[in-house]
Amino acid sequence: MYSKIQAYFHDDVVERVVKIIIILMHLAGFIGLQYPDSQSFFKLLVPFHLLTSLALVFMYHEHWHRSALLFFVVAYCAGFVVEWLGVHTGVIFGQYLYGDTLGFKLWKIPVVIGANWLTLIYCAGVVVSDWVDTIWSKAFVAAALVVGLDVLIEPVAMRLDFWGWTASSVPFQNYVAWYIVALGLLLLFYRLPFQKKNKLAGVILTCQAIFFVAHNITYILKK
């Protein structure tokens, strides 16, 4: 059954439609989150957006090997655990707490945060896999890509109550920790023997980058 569904999604026309839907999701989210009258409703949709993105990533993953499943489980769990340690100790990223926008929390951590880590790491890993040759160089570049996206995310996340920092600005250690965690997961990603191909990875990363750049530009212009 799954193979039939996956074959359907890999039809050229369906694939183009899915890509258009992803673009429209980000566009609608940007507009909805920018307007005060619609912002509260679109905040409720953020967890569903993250889970939908991950579900589509899974649908377009091209090599369902047990090593791929291992990576998915490890990346999700590692993302959740490192956030738990971050919130409860303040040692890893700095002092911060999650708001309500990311939805249901377990031990003060939104359950979708692991899905967000998994999506970002996986998509960055796939995108960079053809850029450079060695495992270490791929991991270094992909980790930098993930951290670059976090730089764009942080100002938006604070305004939209994804999370908030005790300090007046984002601690530099946050970006260092992001890089280290991302690097470790990406080394695992590249070492595990499954194909690093996904037709949606670049689309999702690009849409996310444009989404957060647009928010940041809008916030600057509103000042």
C-alpha positions in Angstrom: 0.0 0.0 0.0 2.7 2.5 1.0 4.7 1.8 -2.2 1.6 2.6 -4.3 1.0 5.8 -2.4 4.7 6.8 -2.8 4.6 6.0 -6.5 1.5 8.3 -6.8 3.4 11.1 -5.1 6.4 10.7 -7.4 4.3 11.3 -10.5 5.7 14.4 -12.2 2.4 16.3 -12.1 1.7 15.4 -8.4 5.2 16.3 -7.5 4.8 19.8 -9.0 1.5 20.2 -7.2 3.1 19.2 -3.9 5.9 21.7 -4.4 3.3 24.5 -5.2 1.4 23.5 -2.0 4.6 23.8 0.1 5.2 27.3 -1.4 1.6 28.3 -0.7 1.8 27.0 2.8 4.8 29.2 3.6 3.2 32.2 1.8 -0.1 31.8 3.7 1.8 31.4 7.0 3.8 34.5 6.4 0.8 36.6 5.6 -1.3 35.2 8.4 1.4 35.6 11.0 2.0 39.2 10.0 -1.5 40.4 10.5 -2.7 40.9 14.1 -6.3 39.8 13.3 -5.2 36.4 11.9 -2.0 35.8 13.9 -3.5 33.9 16.8 -5.2 31.4 14.3 -2.0 30.9 12.3 0.0 30.3 15.4 -2.2 27.3 16.0 -1.3 26.0 12.6 2.5 26.1 13.2 2.8 22.6 14.7 0.6 21.2 11.9 2.8 22.9 9.3 6.0 21.4 10.8 4.4 17.9 10.9 3.1 18.2 7.4 6.5 19.2 6.1 8.1 16.2 7.8 5.4 13.8 6.5 6.1 15.1 2.9 9.8 14.6 3.5 9.1 11.0 4.4 6.9 10.5 1.4 9.7 11.6 -0.9 12.5 9.8 0.8 13.8 7.4 -1.8 15.5 4.7 0.1 13.6 3.1 3.0 16.5 1.2 4.5 16.7 0.3 8.2 19.7 2.6 8.5 17.4 5.5 7.4 14.8 4.6 10.0 17.6 4.5 12.6 18.7 8.0 11.6 15.1 9.3 11.7 14.6 8.0 15.2 18.0 9.2 16.5 17.6 12.7 15.0 14.2 13.1 16.5 15.2 11.8 19.9 18.5 13.7 19.9 16.7 16.9 19.0 14.1 16.5 21.8 16.7 15.4 24.4 19.1 18.3 23.7 16.2 20.7 23.9 15.1 19.2 27.3 18.7 19.5 28.6 18.9 23.0 27.2 15.7 24.2 28.9 16.2 22.4 32.2 19.9 23.2 32.6 20.6 26.4 30.6 24.1 25.0 29.9 23.8 24.0 26.2 22.1 26.9 24.4 21.7 29.4 27.3 18.6 30.3 29.4 15.4 30.0 27.4 11.8 28.7 27.7 9.3 27.6 25.1 6.1 29.5 24.5 2.8 28.2 23.4 3.1 28.5 19.6 4.8 25.1 19.0 1.9 23.3 20.7 1.7 20.4 23.1 4.6 20.1 25.5 6.2 17.2 27.3 8.4 18.2 30.3 8.2 21.8 29.0 9.4 20.8 25.5 7.1 20.9 22.5 6.9 17.4 21.1 7.2 18.8 17.5 10.7 20.2 18.2 12.3 16.9 17.5 10.5 16.8 14.2 11.9 20.3 13.4 15.4 19.1 14.2 14.9 16.0 12.0 13.5 18.0 9.1 16.3 20.6 9.2 19.1 18.1 9.6 17.8 15.8 6.9 17.0 18.4 4.3 20.3 20.2 4.8 22.1 16.8 4.6 20.4 16.0 1.3 21.0 19.4 -0.2 24.7 19.5 0.6 25.3 15.8 -0.3 26.2 16.7 -3.9 28.1 19.9 -3.1 31.3 18.5 -1.7 33.0 15.0 -1.6 34.1 13.9 1.8 31.8 13.0 4.7 33.5 15.5 7.0 33.3 18.4 4.5 29.7 17.6 3.8 28.9 17.6 7.5 30.7 20.9 8.1 29.0 22.7 5.3 25.5 21.3 6.1 25.9 22.2 9.8 26.8 25.7 8.8 23.6 25.8 6.6 21.5 24.7 9.6 23.0 27.3 11.8 22.5 30.0 9.2 18.9 29.1 9.1 18.7 29.3 12.9 20.1 32.9 12.7 17.1 33.8 10.6 14.7 31.9 12.8 15.7 33.4 16.2 14.2 36.9 15.8 11.0 35.5 14.4 10.7 32.8 17.0 10.9 35.4 19.8 8.3 37.6 18.3 5.9 34.8 17.7 6.3 33.1 21.0 8.0 29.9 19.7 10.5 30.4 22.6 12.1 33.3 24.6 15.5 34.0 26.0 16.2 35.2 29.5 19.0 37.4 28.1 18.2 40.5 26.0 19.7 38.9 22.9 20.4 35.4 21.6 23.6 34.0 23.3 26.4 33.2 21.0 26.6 29.8 22.7 23.3 29.0 21.1 24.8 29.0 17.7 27.9 27.1 18.8 25.6 24.4 20.3 23.4 24.3 17.3 26.5 23.7 15.1 27.9 21.0 17.3 24.6 19.1 17.6 24.0 19.5 13.9 27.5 18.4 13.0 27.1 15.2 15.1 23.8 14.3 13.6 25.0 15.0 10.0 28.1 12.9 10.5 25.7 10.0 11.4 23.5 11.0 8.4 26.4 10.7 6.0 27.9 7.6 7.5 24.7 5.5 7.4 24.3 3.5 4.2 21.1 4.9 2.6 20.6 7.1 -0.4 20.6 10.8 0.4 18.0 11.8 -2.2 14.8 13.7 -1.7 13.1 15.9 -4.3 11.5 18.1 -1.6 14.5 18.8 0.5 15.7 21.8 -1.4 12.2 23.2 -1.8 11.5 23.0 2.0 14.8 24.6 3.0 14.5 27.4 0.4 10.9 28.1 1.5 11.9 28.2 5.1 14.8 30.5 4.4 12.6 32.9 2.4 9.8 32.7 5.0 12.1 33.8 7.8 14.0 36.4 5.7 10.7 37.9 4.8 9.6 38.1 8.4 12.9 39.7 9.5 12.7 42.3 6.7 9.1 43.1 7.6 10.0 43.6 11.3 12.9 45.9 10.3 10.6 48.0 8.1 8.0 48.3 10.9 10.5 49.9 13.3 
